[in-house]
Amino acid sequence: MTNKPEHIQQIVAQTNRDLQSAIQTQGAAMRIVLSHLRAQMQDTRLRDLLGHAKMIFITGCGDSFYAGLAAQQAFLRYGGVLTQAIEAMEYSRYVGPFAPRESLVIAVSNSGRVSRTVEAAQLGTHYLGSIGITDAPTSPLAHASTCTLPVGLMPMASGATGTRSYLASMYALYELAITVGEVNGTIGLSEAAELQRVLDESLEAMEWTLSQSRAAVDALVPILQSETVLYFIGAGPNYATANYGAAKLLEAVGMSGVPVQMEEWAHEQFHITGPDTTFVVLAYPGNGRDRILEQIRGLHAMDAQVIVVAPREDVELSQAGAFLVPVFGRLPEEFSPLVMCIPLQWLAARLAVSRQTTMRMLVDEHKRDVNFHQIFDSAIAPMNPKQIQRLVKSISQE
């Protein structure tokens, strides 16, 4: 970027300042969001939809889809309803037309304008209904949804998108997971209150991680300066974090980030692993802990460079890699994406500063116009006659 005109360099510098500021102030922003969300959890229409759902699909695109992946385990553990996180086009074009009649769609889009997500919400209204999670309560998504859950996020600079909005989407989904469990009787009022206390504590956990992980990331930046590809390995709720980290690297740095499912490394990326490859392993203690350690040993056996994101308290995990980026370690695994995403935000932001890069759309109007057309202006597909016939038939049989 140093050979770009001065005004472009100024945009890059300002955008990177905005991005770092957005990351640093997320704790305070999420306190407001969480309070705003909780005030809406007693909404009768919202609780009625959750209480009648026999299956839940959480859908979205990009970060919004990853937020769904991150929250899926919480819905399964506490909600008592079979829940699947699925990318919006996969739902609206391939799965949704064959969904159970009493399935509920939770559609996530910060802008509320993403065509495939609006399409998914619209399809959901032909079943039990759809809940739109958005920061735009008058958007197409809000109009397409049976019920809207505004997240209450304060406006932020364009270069900071995908930071606070990602966390806000996760908090909204976690609150819904607790609420559906409470409505269904899967968890009692005392357990619901305890889980909300954990979410309150996650705000402090986030502040701790924001502070403690930055120095470790800054130490990594010179080591990663010449890298062209980073692999992010995760499992369970932190497979979502692996996808999210890869996306931030692509967006902010223009560097290839590759998400890898923990088990699948041994089946796929193993074959290209060697001294010239770097892996960021998301090693939060939980159901996959034993396999995480096995896979890290395999990475070392292939002479890969291994960066571990883990709590210091888990000595075996925290000392398993060549480099450690610490996170707060006393959250249940299903809520851990709230802190595990923080170091990956810092990594993208600090590499962007070092390389003097930013999201290309902010300095390239053509790229922005093409991207916005692809995401926001794509036509919403109407339900085809066979889908309508199937729905009519399923209703008549009830």
Buried (B, 14 or more C-beta within 10 A) or exposed (E): BEEEEEEBBEBBBBBBBBBBBBBBBBBEBBEBBBEBBBEBBEBEEBBBBBBEBEBBBBBBBBBBBBBBBBBBBBBBBBBBBBBBBBBBBBBBBEBBBEBBBBBBBBBBBBBBBBBBBBBBBBBBBBBBBBBBBBBBBEBBBBBBBBBBBBBBBEEBBEBBBBBBBBBBBBBBBBBBBBBBBBBBEBBEEEBBEEBBEBBEBBBEBBBBBBEBBBEBBBEBBEEBEEBEBBBBBBBBBBBBBBBBBBBBBBBBBBBEBBBBBBBBBBEEBBEEBEEEBBBBBBBBBBEBBEEBBBBBEBBBEBEBBBBBBBBBEBEEBBEBBEBBBBBBBBBBBBBBBBBBBBBBBBBBBBBBBBBBBBBBBBBEEEEBEEBEEEBBEBEBBEBEEEBEEBBEEEEEEE
